[in-house]
């Protein structure tokens, strides 16, 4: 059973998801990558690179 993806792998996945029109999946990968960093500025930068496509959306 493979281990958990690294932050670098997750960001690669996020890039792939964003490039293929799947922003929600890109954001999920970015959120997981941001959780793996101890630097809050780096985490914020990662999340800013992959904005939440559902932000501001009302139900």
RARACOR-V837577 format. One record per pair of residues at least 12 apart in sequence whose C-alpha atoms are under 8 Angstrom apart, sorted by sequence separation. I is the first residue (numbers start at 1). J is the second residue. If there is no record, write none. Layout:
{{I J} {I J}}
This chain:
{{14 26} {34 46} {13 26} {14 27} {33 46} {34 47} {14 28} {14 29} {31 46} {13 29} {14 30} {30 46} {31 47} {30 47} {11 29} {10 29} {11 30} {10 30} {27 47} {30 50} {10 32} {11 33} {10 33} {27 50} {26 50} {27 51} {7 32} {8 33} {27 52} {7 33} {27 53} {6 33} {7 34} {23 50} {24 52} {7 36} {23 52} {24 53} {7 37} {23 53} {24 54} {14 50}}
